[in-house]
Structures are given as C-alpha cells and as structure tokens.
Amino acid sequence: MPELDKLQADFGSEKFHVAAVNIDTTRLERPKALFQELGLTSLTFYTDPKADIFYEMKQSGKALGLPLTLLLDPAGCQIGLLNGPAAWHSADAKALISAAIKTLNQ
C-alpha cells in the first residue's frame, strides 16, 4: 500500500489514478485504520460493498488471490493484470506506467 500511495503521489493526474479497493464487507473500519497506520495520504479510500469486482475476477480465473492489480484504460478495459505484490514505486514500475500513459495519449 505505501508503494501505491507513492505511485499515486508521483503519477496521479487526470490521466492516471491508483484506486485501492477494499473488499472486506464485514469490517469497513479496518481499511480506514490501515490507511492511518501506514500514513497513506495520496490514495483515495474506495470500497466494493459486495466484493463483486474481486469475486468476478476470481471466478473467471484472473484473480488468484490478493493483492490483485489491474491496469485499465480510460474506457475501463483491462490492459494489464498482476497477481501478487509488486514494487509499484520502483523504476521499472514507473517506466511501465509512463509507457502506458504515453501509449494511451497517442
């Protein structure tokens, strides 16, 4: 989560937004407490009260577990998928995001 917070701080714009979505439908206070505990200031808190997004992806075989990262284009079409953790604030990740943004701007 801190990596995603840094990524949003560096790249967040009208063209790019990190959306961390909570799927814990029973304890909505936990992710808010996690945001505070980790000092996350750039991410916006989102929740999927029915956890539809994750479970639909799991049923289709795209989601193996959590964390799950999707890269979507402006129309909401998937252009990237990663199961598991990643160093989203690394040079490689920044290059990937920069290339995706550049491609979408063409």
DSSP file (Angstrom, degrees, kcal/mol; ACC not computed):
  #  RESIDUE AA STRUCTURE BP1 BP2  ACC     N-H-->O    O-->H-N    N-H-->O    O-->H-N    TCO  KAPPA ALPHA  PHI   PSI    X-CA   Y-CA   Z-CA
    1    1 A M     >        0   0    0      0, 0.0     4,-2.5     0, 0.0     5,-0.2   0.000 360.0 360.0 360.0 -41.7    0.0    0.0    0.0
    2    2 A P  H  >  +     0   0    0      0, 0.0     4,-2.2     0, 0.0     5,-0.2   0.887 360.0  53.4 -60.1 -35.2    2.8    2.5    0.7
    3    3 A E  H  > S+     0   0    0      2,-0.2     4,-2.3     1,-0.2     5,-0.1   0.916 110.4  46.2 -62.8 -43.2    4.2    1.8   -2.8
    4    4 A L  H  > S+     0   0    0      2,-0.2     4,-2.6     1,-0.2    -1,-0.2   0.868 109.6  54.7 -67.4 -36.4    0.8    2.5   -4.4
    5    5 A D  H  X S+     0   0    0     -4,-2.5     4,-2.0     2,-0.2    -1,-0.2   0.913 110.8  45.5 -62.3 -42.8    0.5    5.7   -2.3
    6    6 A K  H  X S+     0   0    0     -4,-2.2     4,-2.2     2,-0.2    -2,-0.2   0.885 111.1  53.2 -67.1 -39.2    3.9    6.9   -3.6
    7    7 A L  H  X S+     0   0    0     -4,-2.3     4,-2.8     1,-0.2     5,-0.4   0.922 110.1  47.3 -62.3 -43.8    2.9    5.9   -7.2
    8    8 A Q  H  X S+     0   0    0     -4,-2.6     4,-2.3     1,-0.2    -1,-0.2   0.898 110.6  52.7 -63.7 -40.0   -0.3    8.0   -6.9
    9    9 A A  H  < S+     0   0    0     -4,-2.0    -2,-0.2    -5,-0.2    -1,-0.2   0.893 117.4  37.7 -62.2 -39.4    1.7   10.9   -5.4
   10   10 A D  H  < S+     0   0    0     -4,-2.2    -2,-0.2     1,-0.1    -1,-0.2   0.852 133.9  19.5 -81.3 -36.4    4.1   10.8   -8.4
   11   11 A F  H  < S+     0   0    0     -4,-2.8    -3,-0.2    -5,-0.2     5,-0.2   0.550  82.8 128.5-115.3 -11.4    1.7   10.0  -11.3
   12   12 A G     <  +     0   0    0     -4,-2.3     2,-0.3    -5,-0.4     5,-0.2  -0.239  34.7 119.8 -55.9 128.5   -1.8   10.9  -10.1
   13   13 A S  S    S-     0   0    0      3,-3.1     3,-0.2     1,-0.0    -2,-0.1  -0.903  81.2 -70.3-164.9-172.0   -3.5   13.1  -12.6
   14   14 A E  S    S+     0   0    0     -2,-0.3     3,-0.1     1,-0.2    -2,-0.1   0.769 133.7  45.7 -64.8 -25.5   -6.5   13.3  -14.9
   15   15 A K  S    S+     0   0    0      1,-0.2     2,-0.4    -4,-0.2    -1,-0.2   0.627 119.4  34.1 -94.0 -16.4   -4.8   10.6  -17.0
   16   16 A F        +     0   0    0     -3,-0.2    -3,-3.1    -5,-0.2     2,-0.3  -0.993  58.7 169.2-146.9 133.2   -3.7    8.2  -14.2
   17   17 A H        -     0   0    0     -2,-0.4     2,-0.6    -5,-0.2    -9,-0.1  -0.983  25.4-141.4-146.0 131.3   -5.3    7.3  -10.9
   18   18 A V        -     0   0    0     -2,-0.3     2,-0.6   -14,-0.1    26,-0.5  -0.825  19.5-168.6 -89.4 124.6   -4.5    4.5   -8.4
   19   19 A A  E     -a   44   0A   0     -2,-0.6     2,-0.7    24,-0.1    26,-0.1  -0.905   5.5-166.2-118.3 102.0   -7.7    3.0   -6.9
   20   20 A A  E     -a   45   0A   0     -2,-0.6    26,-1.1    24,-0.6     2,-0.5  -0.797  15.9-159.3 -85.9 115.9   -7.1    0.8   -3.9
   21   21 A V  E     -a   46   0A   0     -2,-0.7     2,-0.3    24,-0.1    26,-0.2  -0.874   7.3-145.4-108.2 123.2  -10.4   -1.1   -3.5
   22   22 A N  E     -a   47   0A   0     24,-2.3    26,-2.8    -2,-0.5    29,-0.2  -0.669  16.1-180.0 -81.9 134.0  -11.3   -2.7   -0.2
   23   23 A I        +     0   0    0     -2,-0.3     2,-1.1    24,-0.2    -1,-0.1   0.337  45.6 114.6-115.2   5.1  -13.4   -5.9   -0.5
   24   24 A D        +     0   0    0      1,-0.2     3,-0.1     3,-0.1     6,-0.1  -0.657  39.9 179.0 -76.8 102.4  -13.8   -6.6    3.2
   25   25 A T  S    S+     0   0    0     -2,-1.1     3,-0.2     1,-0.2    -1,-0.2   0.536  70.5  54.5 -85.5  -6.6  -17.5   -6.2    3.6
   26   26 A T  S    S+     0   0    0      1,-0.2     2,-0.3    -3,-0.1    -1,-0.2   0.747 112.4  33.2-100.0 -25.7  -17.7   -7.0    7.3
   27   27 A R    >   +     0   0    0      1,-0.1     3,-1.5    -3,-0.1    -1,-0.2  -0.615  58.2 167.0-134.3  74.2  -15.3   -4.6    8.9
   28   28 A L  T 3> S+     0   0    0     -2,-0.3     4,-0.7     1,-0.3    -1,-0.1   0.674  74.5  65.1 -65.7 -16.9  -15.2   -1.4    7.0
   29   29 A E  H 3> S+     0   0    0      1,-0.2     4,-2.1     2,-0.1    -1,-0.3   0.759  87.9  70.7 -76.2 -23.3  -13.3    0.4    9.8
   30   30 A R  H <> S+     0   0    0     -3,-1.5     4,-2.3     1,-0.2    -1,-0.2   0.929  97.2  45.5 -63.4 -49.2  -10.2   -1.8    9.3
   31   31 A P  H  > S+     0   0    0      0, 0.0     4,-2.3     0, 0.0    -1,-0.2   0.880 112.2  52.9 -65.0 -33.6   -9.0   -0.4    5.9
   32   32 A K  H  X S+     0   0    0     -4,-0.7     4,-1.7     2,-0.2    -2,-0.2   0.907 110.4  47.8 -64.7 -40.1   -9.5    3.2    7.2
   33   33 A A  H  X S+     0   0    0     -4,-2.1     4,-3.0     2,-0.2    -1,-0.2   0.877 109.6  53.5 -66.1 -37.9   -7.4    2.3   10.2
   34   34 A L  H  X S+     0   0    0     -4,-2.3     4,-2.6     2,-0.2     6,-0.2   0.909 105.3  53.9 -63.1 -42.6   -4.8    0.8    7.9
   35   35 A F  H  X>S+     0   0    0     -4,-2.3     5,-2.4     1,-0.2     4,-0.7   0.926 113.4  42.9 -56.2 -45.9   -4.6    4.0    5.9
   36   36 A Q  H ><5S+     0   0    0     -4,-1.7     3,-0.8     3,-0.2    -2,-0.2   0.934 113.2  51.4 -66.3 -46.7   -4.0    6.0    9.1
   37   37 A E  H 3<5S+     0   0    0     -4,-3.0    -2,-0.2     1,-0.3    -1,-0.2   0.877 115.1  41.9 -59.5 -40.6   -1.5    3.5   10.5
   38   38 A L  H 3<5S-     0   0    0     -4,-2.6    -1,-0.3    -5,-0.2    -2,-0.2   0.531 109.3-122.5 -85.9  -6.9    0.6    3.4    7.2
   39   39 A G  T <<5 +     0   0    0     -3,-0.8     2,-0.5    -4,-0.7    -3,-0.2   0.848  43.4 176.7  69.9  34.4    0.3    7.2    6.8
   40   40 A L      < +     0   0    0     -5,-2.4    -1,-0.2    -6,-0.2    -2,-0.1  -0.609  12.5 158.0 -76.1 122.1   -1.3    6.9    3.3
   41   41 A T        +     0   0    0     -2,-0.5    -1,-0.2     3,-0.0    -2,-0.0   0.567  64.5  49.7-121.3 -15.9   -2.1   10.4    2.1
   42   42 A S  S    S+     0   0    0      2,-0.1     2,-0.2     0, 0.0    -2,-0.1   0.706  90.3  85.4-100.9 -23.1   -2.3   10.2   -1.7
   43   43 A L  S    S-     0   0    0     -8,-0.1     2,-0.4   -42,-0.1   -24,-0.1  -0.526  70.4-135.8 -80.8 146.8   -4.7    7.2   -2.1
   44   44 A T  E     -a   19   0A   0    -26,-0.5   -24,-0.6    -2,-0.2     2,-0.5  -0.827  24.2-116.2 -97.3 140.8   -8.4    7.6   -2.0
   45   45 A F  E     +a   20   0A   0     -2,-0.4     2,-0.3   -26,-0.1   -24,-0.1  -0.674  40.1 173.1 -81.0 121.6  -10.4    5.1    0.0
   46   46 A Y  E     -a   21   0A   0    -26,-1.1   -24,-2.3    -2,-0.5     2,-0.4  -0.930  10.0-167.4-122.8 151.0  -12.7    3.0   -2.1
   47   47 A T  E     -a   22   0A   0     -2,-0.3   -24,-0.2   -26,-0.2     3,-0.1  -0.999  19.3-151.6-138.8 145.2  -14.8    0.0   -1.1
   48   48 A D    >   -     0   0    0    -26,-2.8     3,-2.0    -2,-0.4     6,-0.1  -0.874  16.5-163.4-110.6  93.7  -16.8   -2.6   -3.1
   49   49 A P  T 3  S+     0   0    0      0, 0.0    -1,-0.1     0, 0.0   -26,-0.0   0.728  89.7  36.0 -57.3 -25.5  -19.5   -3.5   -0.6
   50   50 A K  T 3  S-     0   0    0     -3,-0.1   -27,-0.1   -26,-0.0   -25,-0.1   0.471 101.4-130.6-102.6  -3.3  -20.4   -6.7   -2.3
   51   51 A A    <>  +     0   0    0     -3,-2.0     4,-2.1   -29,-0.2     5,-0.2   0.784  56.6 148.5  57.2  29.4  -16.8   -7.5   -3.4
   52   52 A D  H  >  +     0   0    0      1,-0.2     4,-2.5     2,-0.2     5,-0.3   0.887  60.5  56.2 -60.0 -43.1  -18.2   -8.1   -6.9
   53   53 A I  H  > S+     0   0    0      1,-0.2     4,-1.9     2,-0.2    -1,-0.2   0.952 112.2  40.1 -58.0 -53.4  -15.0   -7.0   -8.7
   54   54 A F  H  > S+     0   0    0      1,-0.2     4,-2.5     2,-0.2    -1,-0.2   0.927 116.7  48.1 -64.7 -46.5  -12.7   -9.5   -7.0
   55   55 A Y  H  X S+     0   0    0     -4,-2.1     4,-2.5     1,-0.2    -1,-0.2   0.857 110.3  51.4 -68.6 -33.8  -15.1  -12.4   -7.0
   56   56 A E  H  X S+     0   0    0     -4,-2.5     4,-1.6    -5,-0.2    -1,-0.2   0.912 112.9  46.4 -64.3 -41.4  -16.0  -12.0  -10.6
   57   57 A M  H  <>S+     0   0    0     -4,-1.9     5,-2.0    -5,-0.3     6,-1.6   0.874 112.1  51.2 -68.5 -36.3  -12.3  -11.9  -11.5
   58   58 A K  H ><5S+     0   0    0     -4,-2.5     3,-1.2     4,-0.2    -2,-0.2   0.923 109.2  49.9 -66.4 -43.9  -11.7  -15.0   -9.3
   59   59 A Q  H 3<5S+     0   0    0     -4,-2.5    -1,-0.2     1,-0.3    -2,-0.2   0.832 109.3  52.0 -64.0 -31.9  -14.4  -16.9  -11.0
   60   60 A S  T 3<5S-     0   0    0     -4,-1.6    -1,-0.3    -5,-0.2    -2,-0.2   0.513 117.5-113.6 -83.3  -3.4  -13.0  -16.1  -14.4
   61   61 A G  T < 5S+     0   0    0     -3,-1.2    -3,-0.2    -4,-0.4    -2,-0.1   0.517  91.1 107.2  86.3   5.2   -9.6  -17.3  -13.3
   62   62 A K      < +     0   0    0     -5,-2.0     2,-0.6    -6,-0.2    -4,-0.2   0.826  70.0  58.8 -84.6 -33.2   -7.9  -13.9  -13.5
   63   63 A A        +     0   0    0     -6,-1.6    -2,-0.2    -9,-0.2    -1,-0.1  -0.870  52.4 174.2-102.0 121.4   -7.6  -13.3   -9.7
   64   64 A L        -     0   0    0     -2,-0.6     2,-0.3     1,-0.3    -1,-0.1   0.669  66.5 -58.1 -94.1 -20.6   -5.6  -15.9   -7.9
   65   65 A G  S    S-     0   0    0      2,-0.1    -1,-0.3    19,-0.0    19,-0.2  -0.956  82.7 -11.5 170.1-160.1   -5.8  -14.1   -4.6
   66   66 A L  S    S+     0   0    0     -2,-0.3     2,-0.1    17,-0.1    17,-0.1  -0.899 100.3  44.4-117.1 148.0   -4.8  -10.7   -3.1
   67   67 A P  S    S+     0   0    0      0, 0.0    17,-3.0     0, 0.0     2,-0.4   0.555  71.4 174.8 -74.9 157.2   -3.3   -8.4   -3.8
   68   68 A L  E     -B   83   0B   0     15,-0.2     2,-0.5    -2,-0.1    15,-0.2  -1.000  11.6-162.4-131.2 129.6   -4.5   -8.1   -7.3
   69   69 A T  E     -B   82   0B   0     13,-2.9    13,-2.5    -2,-0.4     2,-0.4  -0.958   4.6-171.4-119.5 130.1   -3.6   -5.2   -9.6
   70   70 A L  E     -B   81   0B   0     -2,-0.5     2,-0.6    11,-0.2    11,-0.2  -0.939  12.3-154.4-116.4 140.5   -5.4   -4.1  -12.7
   71   71 A L  E     -B   80   0B   0      9,-2.5     8,-3.5    -2,-0.4     9,-1.4  -0.974  23.3-173.1-112.1 117.6   -4.2   -1.6  -15.2
   72   72 A L  E     -B   78   0B   0     -2,-0.6     6,-0.2     6,-0.2    -2,-0.0  -0.837  18.7-131.3-114.9 147.5   -7.3   -0.1  -17.1
   73   73 A D    >   -     0   0    0      4,-2.6     3,-2.5    -2,-0.3    28,-0.0  -0.340  45.2 -87.6 -84.4 175.8   -7.5    2.2  -20.0
   74   74 A P  T 3  S+     0   0    0      0, 0.0    -1,-0.1     0, 0.0    -2,-0.0   0.756 129.7  55.2 -58.6 -24.1   -9.8    5.3  -19.9
   75   75 A A  T 3  S-     0   0    0      2,-0.1     3,-0.1     1,-0.0    -3,-0.0   0.474 121.2-107.2 -86.0  -1.8  -12.7    3.1  -21.2
   76   76 A G  S <  S+     0   0    0     -3,-2.5     2,-0.3     1,-0.3    -5,-0.0   0.584  71.9 143.8  87.1  10.8  -12.3    0.7  -18.3
   77   77 A C        -     0   0    0      1,-0.1    -4,-2.6     2,-0.0    -1,-0.3  -0.669  55.9-110.8 -85.4 138.1  -10.8   -2.1  -20.5
   78   78 A Q  E     +B   72   0B   0     -2,-0.3    -6,-0.2    -6,-0.2     3,-0.1  -0.506  42.1 163.9 -70.7 126.5   -8.1   -4.2  -18.9
   79   79 A I  E     +     0   0B   0     -8,-3.5     2,-0.3     1,-0.3    -7,-0.2   0.399  68.9  20.3-118.7  -3.9   -4.6   -3.6  -20.4
   80   80 A G  E     -B   71   0B   0     -9,-1.4    -9,-2.5     2,-0.0    -1,-0.3  -0.975  57.1-172.8-161.8 151.8   -2.6   -5.2  -17.6
   81   81 A L  E     -B   70   0B   0     -2,-0.3     2,-0.4   -11,-0.2   -11,-0.2  -0.984   3.1-179.4-149.3 133.7   -3.1   -7.7  -14.7
   82   82 A L  E     -B   69   0B   0    -13,-2.5   -13,-2.9    -2,-0.3     2,-0.5  -0.975  12.5-156.0-138.6 124.0   -0.7   -8.7  -11.9
   83   83 A N  E     +B   68   0B   0     -2,-0.4   -15,-0.2   -15,-0.2   -17,-0.1  -0.845  64.4  17.6 -94.2 132.6   -1.4  -11.2   -9.2
   84   84 A G  S    S-     0   0    0    -17,-3.0   -15,-0.1    -2,-0.5    -2,-0.0  -0.298 101.6 -38.5 100.3 175.1    0.6  -10.7   -6.0
   85   85 A P        -     0   0    0      0, 0.0     2,-0.3     0, 0.0    -2,-0.1  -0.292  54.4-175.4 -73.7 158.6    2.7   -7.9   -4.5
   86   86 A A        -     0   0    0     -4,-0.1     2,-1.6    -2,-0.0   -83,-0.1  -0.988  37.4-113.0-150.6 154.5    4.8   -5.6   -6.6
   87   87 A A    >   +     0   0    0     -2,-0.3     3,-1.9     1,-0.2     6,-0.4  -0.642  41.4 174.6 -86.9  79.5    7.2   -2.7   -6.1
   88   88 A W  T 3  S+     0   0    0     -2,-1.6    -1,-0.2     1,-0.3   -85,-0.0   0.595  73.3  53.5 -70.3 -11.3    5.0   -0.1   -7.7
   89   89 A H  T 3  S+     0   0    0     -3,-0.1    -1,-0.3     4,-0.1    -2,-0.1   0.294  87.2 112.3-103.0   9.6    7.2    2.8   -6.8
   90   90 A S  S <> S-     0   0    0     -3,-1.9     4,-2.4     1,-0.1     5,-0.2  -0.270  83.1-108.0 -76.8 166.7   10.3    1.2   -8.4
   91   91 A A  H  > S+     0   0    0      1,-0.2     4,-2.2     2,-0.2     5,-0.2   0.891 120.0  51.8 -61.4 -40.7   12.0    2.5  -11.6
   92   92 A D  H  > S+     0   0    0      2,-0.2     4,-2.2     1,-0.2    -1,-0.2   0.921 110.9  46.9 -63.9 -43.6   10.6   -0.4  -13.6
   93   93 A A  H  > S+     0   0    0     -6,-0.4     4,-2.6     1,-0.2     5,-0.2   0.909 111.6  50.9 -65.3 -41.5    7.1    0.2  -12.5
   94   94 A K  H  X S+     0   0    0     -4,-2.4     4,-2.7     1,-0.2    -1,-0.2   0.890 109.8  50.7 -63.2 -38.3    7.3    3.9  -13.2
   95   95 A A  H  X S+     0   0    0     -4,-2.2     4,-2.4     2,-0.2    -1,-0.2   0.904 110.4  50.0 -65.2 -40.7    8.6    3.1  -16.7
   96   96 A L  H  X S+     0   0    0     -4,-2.2     4,-2.3     2,-0.2    -2,-0.2   0.935 113.3  44.9 -62.0 -47.3    5.7    0.7  -17.2
   97   97 A I  H  X S+     0   0    0     -4,-2.6     4,-2.7     2,-0.2     5,-0.2   0.919 113.0  51.1 -64.9 -43.7    3.2    3.4  -16.1
   98   98 A S  H  X S+     0   0    0     -4,-2.7     4,-2.4     1,-0.2    -1,-0.2   0.910 111.2  48.2 -59.7 -42.3    4.8    6.1  -18.1
   99   99 A A  H  X S+     0   0    0     -4,-2.4     4,-2.6     2,-0.2    -1,-0.2   0.894 111.7  49.8 -65.7 -40.3    4.8    3.9  -21.2
  100  100 A A  H  X S+     0   0    0     -4,-2.3     4,-2.2     2,-0.2    -2,-0.2   0.925 112.2  47.0 -64.8 -43.8    1.1    3.0  -20.7
  101  101 A I  H  X S+     0   0    0     -4,-2.7     4,-1.3     2,-0.2    -2,-0.2   0.915 112.9  49.5 -63.3 -43.0    0.2    6.7  -20.3
  102  102 A K  H  X S+     0   0    0     -4,-2.4     4,-0.6    -5,-0.2     3,-0.2   0.912 110.9  49.9 -63.1 -42.7    2.2    7.7  -23.4
  103  103 A T  H >< S+     0   0    0     -4,-2.6     3,-0.9     1,-0.2    -1,-0.2   0.898 110.2  49.9 -61.9 -41.6    0.5    4.9  -25.4
  104  104 A L  H 3< S+     0   0    0     -4,-2.2    -1,-0.2     1,-0.2    -2,-0.2   0.748 106.1  57.5 -71.1 -23.2   -3.0    6.0  -24.3
  105  105 A N  H 3<        0   0    0     -4,-1.3    -1,-0.2    -3,-0.2    -2,-0.2   0.583 360.0 360.0 -82.8  -9.9   -2.2    9.6  -25.2
  106  106 A Q    <<        0   0    0     -3,-0.9    -1,-0.2    -4,-0.6    -2,-0.1   0.474 360.0 360.0 -80.2 360.0   -1.4    8.8  -28.8
